[in-house]
Amino acid sequence: MSAYVQCRRLVAAMIPGALWLMAGLLSAAPSNDNFAAAWAIDGNAGNSNGSNVGATIEAGEPKHWSAGGPYHSAWWRYTAPANGLLTVDTKGSYASGSTALDTTMAVYTGTAVNALARMNWNDDTFGPWSQVSLPVLRDMVYAIAVDGYNASAVGAIALNWNLEVDLAVAITNAPFSVPMETTACDLFVTNEAAVVGIMQWLNHATGTGGDFPAAALARTIGPIGLAYGANTIVVSGTNANGKTGSASVTVTRTWPPQAFIAITNPAITVAADVTSVALGGSNNIFAVGDMTWRNSATDEQGTLPVGTPWWTISTIAVAEGDNAITVQGTNVFGQVQQATRIVTRTVPENRRIDTRKRIPGYLKVKIAVINYEPVFATQGNKTYWQYSGWNDLRVCVAMAVDGWRTFTDGMLEFEVVHWTNANLFPYHPETNHYGQHRYTEATYLDARANGRLEDLHMDYITCLTADFPHIAGMIERGEVDHVMVGGGPYWGFWETHMVGKGASVCFGR
């Protein structure tokens, strides 16, 4: 044994702690003494054993606790594998034997020792040992400095770390649109940490949702059914740390064009000896199944094959007087449309003179129909009457016109010359249970489901001026003689509330 070693042991035996002091004077600096040479660490949890014996300080190095320093610092560099809460401590660090090392600690971001941004620091959390916690971001690099509380505090350093990973659910798809024919879509979902149990998705537009396995950190989910318009789809879950997370994306499905059926023939008047006519027309979207037609005067009816936007009814028997012939069909989007044309077969002179002695002249009444017919996106884009089983206003109007014609013994000729469908609820002068002058789809369905429908009135003036301003001009120009307004129950269409002077009917049911 060399004299140097014998001398060193003698000094150590005589002076407590002198071995560490001597080692500090004689040992070389640790390899992670300088900021640029920091030891690299990563992962969600781990530990690293080092020392600050012989460690030095650098020019511009900040102090790692408010009390003073720096003295003998060692450096580590941590790269965060995910977003979360990082906790670092020095539990288990010793100066000598069982004497705990009194440490200080600081965590920084930055690339130069003289230009660091301190994220957190600490002196004593567990006795003389230090601990810091801070939120970290995926792939961000954090510098960790461990120093002694004073110039004599050197020894073996135990650095321990743990990362509580956030759930951080993400939908990688950006908001996107699909054509009206697309009924479902897939989404790609990622999350930072394995999820407990299952994750869920919910489409707020349709009210439908589902579960999917939580084990994978990335997966495709679907098919997710889509309603027309905006679909807000939310994905959520809870990870092993009890952290909840969610993400959402909007997928817009193009609304279909408003369906129509048109009869190309104008109103027809035929001679008394003409017993049948032909009608032709078009529709803009192919119907589902068969289209139907009916002559209300004779109750003759039939079907039309679909598959073409153009159609012809070659033979329709007509009775004397007015024949209201209605063509109706349902398109591939569930929209029901119809068109009506009046065919007048001249009444023989002897009978016409007898009946018309009661009223001088022959009146032709031109009718405009306003149909409040909201489409419920959450109910498969059904119109109100399709969803609720309520009367279809088209059928009601045809019945009313037919009834008036019968009541006047054919002396009044009625023709629907204008029809407007409105995808909204009517306006009320008073507010409903939800503080609204108009129901929305959500509030109406809630009121219907929970027995909150109210006996509200309809504000006809506001409805006509705000929703259908063109109607007044049609009346002024003599294009319309009679206006019929229709909708659903509890919408304010009470027969006792007339539009004003000269009003004859308020069609509510």
Secondary structure, DSSP 8 states (H G I E B T S, - for coil): --HHHHHHHHHHHHSTTHHHHHHHHHS---TT-SGGG-EEEESSEEEEEEE-TT----TT---SSTT----S-EEEEEE-SSSEEEEEE-TT-EEETTEE--EEEEEEE-SSTTS-EEEEEES-SBTTB-EEEEEE-TT-EEEEEEEESSTT---EEEEEEEEEE----EE-S--EEE-TT--EEEEEEE-SS-BSSEEEEEETTTTEEEEEESS-SEEEEEEEE--SEEEEEEEEEEBTTS-EEEEEEEEEE-------EEE-S--EEE-TT--EEEEEEEESS-BSS-EEEEETTTTEEEEE--SSSEEEEEEEE--SEEEEEEEEEEBTTS-EEEEEEEEEE---HHHHHHHHTSSSS-EEEEEEEEEE--EEGGGTSEEHHHHH----HHHHHHHHHHHHHHHTTT-EEEEEEEEEEESS----SS--TTS-SS--HHHHHHHHHTT--------HHHIIIII-THHHHHHHTTS-SEEEEE--TTSS--TTS--STT-------
